[in-house]
Amino acid sequence: MEVACPNGLEHCSDADLVRLLVAGNHEAMTVIFDRYYRLVMSVALRMLHDVAEAEDVVHTTKSRLMKWTPTLGPRRAFMRWAWIHGMLRD
């Protein structure tokens, strides 16, 4: 399935970005990371109370997402991404 974001990746839905990432588009991860950096960082800071450790967790999370997302199909990747997103929002 081809994903079209005529106004640029910044305007894609999360689902479309995950589909692009699964297809090998690494720019999609940059957009996702930029979109959720503050949220993930705030959760990590609340849990760790240390900026350096929180930054390490955020970057480790990004690395792990980059590693496992392309190995999943689009449906499974989005389901896992949605679960992570939901956990961070709560």
N, C-alpha and C positions, 0 to 999 in steps of 0.2 A: 504494500500500500504506500503510495506516495503522499507525502505531507507537504502542503503548500502554505507558506506564510508570506503572502505578498507584501506585507508591510515590514518585513524583517523578523528575525527570530525573537526579538524582544517582545513582539506582539503575539507570539504563538501561545497556545494553551500549554499547561503542564503536560497533558497527555500527548500533544503533538511533539513537544520537546523530547519526551521520553522515547517516542517512536523514532525520532530523528537520531537520538543517541544510540538506540539499539541498532539502527542502520549504519552506525559508524561516524556520525557527524559529531565531532568533538566540540564544535562551537556551541552545540546545544547544551553541553555540560557547563560551559562557561556562563551561558545565560541562566541556567538553573541555579548554578552556584551564586551568581550575582543576585538573583532574585531572592534566595533564601539565606544568604550569608548572615545577615543580621539576626534572623530568627534562630538559626542553629547556634550562632555565637552566644546569643543571650541565654539559651538553654544550657549550653556548656558552662558559661560563667556562673549561672545560678547553682549548678551542680558542683563545680570545682573551686569556685572562688579564687581563681588564679588565671590571669589573662594569658600567660604563655602556655599553660596547660590547655586552656580552652581553645586557643588557636591551633595547637597540635591536634586536638580532637577534631576540629572542623576540617583541617586539611587531610587528616587520616580518613575521615568520613568521605570526603570528595574522592580520594584515591580509591577507596573500596568501591564506591559507586561506579567509578570509571571502569574498574576491573570486572565487576559482576554483571553490570547492565547489558553489555553486548552479548553475553552468553545466554541471556534469557530471550524468549519471544516477546513481542510487544505487549501482549496481554499480561503475562506474568511480570514483566518489568514494571508496567504501570501499576499493577496491583501492589507490588512491593513498594514502589515509590509512593503510592497513595497511603499505604500503611505508615510509612516513615513520616510523611507529611502530617498525617492525623496525629501521630504520637507527639510530634513537635508542637502542634497547635494546642494540645491539651496541657 
